[in-house]
Structures are given as C-alpha cells and as structure tokens.
Amino acid sequence: MNFNELTNFITGWMASLENNSIEPSSEHFAFDTPLVGCASGADSLFPFFKKDIGPNFYWLPEEAFSFAFPEDGANAEELRVVAWILPQTEHTRRAHRRAKTMPSIEWSRVRKYGEMANVALHKAVVAKLQQEGIQACAPSQLSGWARHTSEKYGFASSWSERHAAYACGLGTFGLSDGLITSVGKAVRVGSVIVRAAFQPTPRPYTQHNEWCLYYAKGKCRACMERCPAGAISEAGHDKEKCKRYIRTVTSVHVEQEQLGFPVNSCGLCQAKVPCEYRNPTKSLKKSSESPKV
C-alpha cells in the first residue's frame, strides 16, 4: 500500500454513511471529504514539539510506536506520521453560524457521533495497514496516552492530533488555538504512525500561525467576538476559561435541552468566522459557499 492508496482508503471509508453519519440512522454525514497529509518521523518539528510542550511526557513518533510495538521498535527515519482533517459539513456549519451562546444541536451531534466515527476511522486505518503487512498505531488510541499539564501551555497530552496535522502540512494555528486548514477551522483531526516509506507532504507555510488573519495581517478577532466564555483574547486562548464554560454550561445544556446526555460541545469560535471553511489569508472568489446567516 502506498500513500495514495491509503488516502483513497480514508476518503472511501468516510464516504460511507454507515461509517460517517451525524447520528445513528441519520441521512446526514458528520463530515465532508477528508484531507490527508504525511510527515517523516524524523522531521525536526517532532523533537521541537516534545521540548516545547512537555519533555517529560510528550511522545516522539518513535516513542509512541515503541509503546505499541515494545519488542519491535523503529528509528524515526523508518516512520511516517499520517494525519487527516475531517471538515464539518455545510449542513452543520450553517446551523452553527446561527448559534450565539450555546452550540447548535447539529454541532453537538457531530461532537458526539462524529468523534465516534473519527475514533473508528483510526482503528480502521490501523487495521487496513496491518492487513497489508504494514505496522501502524494510532497514538491517541494507545492505552499509554494520557492527559498532562504542560508547564508552558496548561492542558496537554501525550500526543496532539493538531500538531501532527501541522507537521503534515495540513494547516496552521489561529488565535483560538484551532487549526486553520485549507478547508477552514471547523474540523476534527486524527493521525496514525506508520512504518513505511511514504513521501512526506510539503508544508505550504513556514510560520505556525501563518493562516490566521490576526497574526498574518493584524486584523479580524472574529473568534474573540464569538466566544461566549471570553476565553479568547489578543493574548490567545485561555484553556481554563474555555474548559470551565464547556463543562459547566454547554455540556449541561446538551444534556438537558439537546441529546439527553452531557457532551463537551461548543465550537462557536469555529463558525461565522473568516476561517470557518477556508484559509482566509488566500483570496476568495464569491461562491455559493459564502456563509449566509
């Protein structure tokens, strides 16, 4: 299996409504067509992430791989990180643009059932690769994956899907910490580590925040205005405020008014913003995709 074949498998798997529905028995997809990218396990970004985020807990690709295959480790040069972007559909984004202080029910459904689809995709990709005789693991699904506290950034974990996607050339970070991709910031993300010689995807950027209008052009702040918790400022994203609002306000709303059980749903900073469904630093021709609110 080569990288193109793996990409086709991922897009084909997500093209099935059985795998990718907004809720059980729904006729609506949870996500649009995925984007897929690849980075070498020896990419210098990975040691930088470890040092910057948490040298005592953050995994290098070879460390995560060795956790999955303790008796058959690999060096970084043998490994590839493959990441994917799952874009929210226009159906979900349209509903979410109208939301103000609470998430739309469509967004909450995707946060629950769409993320279940994302987890299932991780497992399907690993199973497919192993079926092809290729060793693979999904770091975020390993039993050793855990949440940690970064001295520099607060909430963190053993492996970041967004940072993996950044290394794979799929997007850069914004003022709200979200990953802005070529199909926008309203996305979910996943990744696997593969022992294969796939060609890495070129990164079309050099700065970690290059596709954010605020950092690139000194304007915008739309995500600040959309955040009901006041968790986004020119200083960046306050994770504590964000978590507190989600756990004590929106999650309760989802349980009492929407789905009947709590879900950590919000994402208001990802809709009705210039980076909702595109890279806003690129010129955009008028189209039917322009947000209507």
C-alpha positions in Angstrom: 0.0 0.0 0.0 1.3 3.4 -0.9 0.3 6.8 0.4 -2.2 7.5 -2.4 -3.9 4.1 -1.8 -4.1 4.9 2.0 -5.6 8.3 1.2 -8.2 6.6 -1.1 -9.0 4.2 1.7 -9.6 7.0 4.2 -11.7 9.0 1.8 -13.6 5.9 0.7 -14.3 4.8 4.3 -15.6 8.3 5.2 -17.8 8.3 2.1 -20.0 5.6 3.6 -22.9 7.0 5.6 -22.7 3.8 7.7 -19.3 5.0 8.9 -19.8 8.7 8.9 -23.3 9.8 10.0 -24.2 12.8 12.2 -26.1 10.4 14.4 -27.4 6.8 14.2 -29.8 6.2 11.2 -29.4 9.8 10.0 -29.2 10.7 6.3 -26.7 13.5 7.1 -23.0 12.9 7.0 -21.0 14.0 10.0 -18.0 15.2 7.9 -17.1 16.1 4.3 -14.3 14.6 2.3 -11.1 14.3 4.4 -7.7 15.9 3.7 -4.7 13.7 4.3 -1.0 14.6 4.8 2.2 12.9 5.7 5.4 13.8 7.6 8.6 11.9 8.3 9.1 10.6 11.7 12.5 12.2 11.6 11.0 15.7 10.9 12.7 18.2 13.2 9.3 19.5 14.3 8.6 16.4 16.5 11.6 17.0 18.8 10.6 20.6 18.9 7.1 19.7 20.0 8.4 17.5 22.7 10.7 20.1 24.1 8.2 22.9 23.8 5.1 21.1 25.0 6.4 18.7 27.6 9.8 17.0 27.5 8.8 14.6 30.3 5.5 13.3 28.7 5.1 14.3 25.0 5.8 11.5 22.6 8.1 11.5 19.7 6.8 9.3 16.8 9.3 6.5 17.7 8.3 6.6 21.3 4.6 6.2 20.5 5.5 3.4 18.1 7.6 1.6 20.6 4.7 1.8 23.1 2.6 -0.1 20.5 5.4 -2.4 19.5 7.7 -2.8 22.5 9.6 -5.7 21.1 10.0 -4.3 17.6 10.9 -0.6 17.9 11.8 1.5 14.9 14.0 4.6 14.5 12.5 7.9 13.4 13.7 7.6 9.8 11.7 4.4 9.3 8.4 6.0 10.4 5.8 8.3 8.9 3.1 10.3 10.6 -0.1 10.3 8.6 -2.8 12.9 9.6 -6.2 13.7 8.4 -8.7 16.6 8.6 -12.4 15.9 8.8 -14.3 19.0 7.7 -17.7 19.9 9.2 -20.4 19.8 6.6 -22.2 22.9 5.3 -25.4 21.5 7.0 -23.7 21.6 10.4 -21.8 24.9 9.8 -25.0 26.7 8.6 -26.8 25.7 11.8 -23.8 26.6 14.0 -23.5 30.1 12.5 -26.9 30.9 14.0 -25.8 29.8 17.5 -24.8 32.5 19.9 -24.1 31.3 23.5 -24.9 27.6 23.1 -23.9 25.1 20.5 -26.3 24.0 17.8 -27.7 20.5 18.2 -26.1 19.6 14.9 -22.7 20.6 16.3 -23.3 18.6 19.5 -24.3 15.6 17.4 -21.0 15.8 15.5 -19.1 16.3 18.7 -20.6 13.0 20.0 -21.2 10.8 17.0 -18.8 12.4 14.6 -15.9 11.9 17.1 -17.0 8.3 17.4 -16.6 8.0 13.7 -13.2 9.6 13.9 -12.1 7.0 16.6 -13.5 4.2 14.4 -11.5 5.6 11.4 -8.3 5.5 13.5 -9.0 1.8 14.1 -10.0 1.1 10.5 -6.8 2.7 9.2 -4.6 0.8 11.6 -6.4 -2.5 10.7 -6.1 -1.9 7.0 -2.4 -1.1 7.2 -1.7 -4.2 9.3 -3.8 -6.2 6.9 -1.3 -5.0 4.2 1.6 -6.1 6.3 2.5 -2.6 7.5 3.0 -1.9 11.2 0.9 1.1 12.4 -0.6 2.6 15.5 -2.9 5.4 16.5 -1.1 7.3 19.3 -4.3 8.9 20.7 -5.9 5.4 21.0 -3.0 3.8 22.8 -3.5 2.8 26.4 -0.5 4.8 27.4 -1.9 8.0 26.0 -2.8 10.4 28.9 -3.7 13.9 29.7 -0.9 16.0 31.2 -0.2 19.6 32.3 2.3 21.5 30.2 4.4 24.0 32.2 4.1 26.4 29.2 0.6 25.7 27.8 -1.5 24.2 30.6 -3.8 21.3 29.4 -1.8 18.9 27.1 -1.5 15.2 26.4 1.0 12.6 25.3 0.2 13.3 21.6 -1.5 16.1 19.8 -3.6 15.4 16.7 -3.5 19.1 15.7 0.3 19.3 16.0 0.7 16.1 13.9 -1.6 17.7 11.3 0.5 20.9 11.3 3.7 18.8 10.7 1.9 17.0 7.9 1.3 20.3 6.0 -2.4 20.4 6.7 -2.8 23.8 8.5 -1.5 26.3 10.9 -2.8 27.6 14.3 -5.1 30.5 15.0 -5.7 32.9 17.8 -8.1 30.5 19.4 -5.6 27.6 19.2 -7.7 25.9 16.4 -6.0 24.5 13.4 -6.8 26.6 10.3 -6.7 24.3 7.2 -7.3 24.9 3.5 -10.9 23.9 4.2 -11.1 26.0 7.4 -11.1 25.6 11.1 -14.4 23.8 11.6 -12.8 20.4 11.6 -11.9 17.4 13.6 -8.4 15.8 13.3 -6.8 12.4 13.5 -3.4 10.7 13.0 -1.6 7.4 12.9 2.1 6.4 12.9 3.2 4.0 10.1 6.3 2.1 9.4 6.5 2.8 5.7 8.5 4.9 3.3 5.7 7.3 2.2 6.7 10.6 0.6 6.2 13.4 3.1 3.7 16.2 2.2 5.3 19.6 1.6 4.3 22.2 4.1 2.9 25.3 2.3 3.8 27.5 5.2 6.8 28.4 7.4 5.2 30.0 10.5 2.9 28.1 12.9 0.2 30.8 12.8 0.6 31.9 9.1 -3.0 31.2 8.0 -4.6 33.3 10.8 -5.8 36.7 9.8 -5.0 38.2 13.2 -1.3 37.1 13.1 -0.9 37.5 9.3 -2.5 40.9 8.9 -3.2 42.3 12.3 -6.9 42.2 11.8 -10.0 40.0 12.4 -10.6 38.9 16.1 -13.8 37.3 15.0 -13.2 34.3 17.2 -12.8 36.6 20.2 -16.2 38.1 19.5 -17.8 34.7 19.0 -16.6 33.2 22.3 -19.3 33.4 25.0 -16.8 32.5 27.7 -14.4 35.4 27.0 -11.7 32.7 26.7 -10.1 34.2 23.6 -8.2 37.5 23.6 -5.3 39.1 21.8 -3.1 37.1 24.2 -4.5 33.9 22.8 -6.7 31.1 24.2 -7.4 30.7 27.9 -7.9 27.0 28.3 -9.2 27.2 31.8 -12.0 29.6 30.9 -12.8 27.5 27.9 -13.0 24.3 29.8 -15.0 25.8 32.6 -17.6 27.1 30.3 -17.9 23.9 28.4 -18.1 21.6 31.4 -20.5 23.8 33.5 -22.6 25.5 30.8 -22.7 24.0 27.3 -22.3 20.3 28.4 -25.2 20.8 30.8 -27.3 22.4 28.0 -26.6 19.5 25.7 -27.8 17.0 28.4 -30.9 19.0 29.4 -32.0 20.5 26.1 -30.5 18.5 23.2 -29.2 14.9 23.4 -30.2 13.8 26.9 -26.6 13.2 28.0 -23.6 15.6 28.5 -21.3 16.3 25.6 -18.3 18.7 25.7 -19.7 20.7 22.8 -19.1 24.3 21.9 -17.0 25.2 18.8 -18.7 28.7 18.5 -15.3 30.1 17.6 -15.2 27.8 14.5 -18.3 29.1 12.7 -19.3 32.5 11.5 -15.6 33.5 11.3 -13.5 34.1 8.2 -11.6 30.9 8.7 -14.7 28.7 9.1 -14.3 26.8 5.8 -11.2 28.2 4.1 -7.7 29.6 4.6 -8.7 33.3 5.0 -5.3 34.6 4.0 -5.9 33.4 0.4 -8.1 35.4 -2.0 -11.6 34.0 -2.2 -13.9 34.3 -5.2 -17.5 34.7 -4.5 -19.3 31.4 -4.4 -22.4 29.7 -3.1 -20.3 28.5 -0.2 -20.1 32.0 1.3 -21.7 32.0 4.8 -25.3 33.1 4.9 -26.5 34.0 8.4 
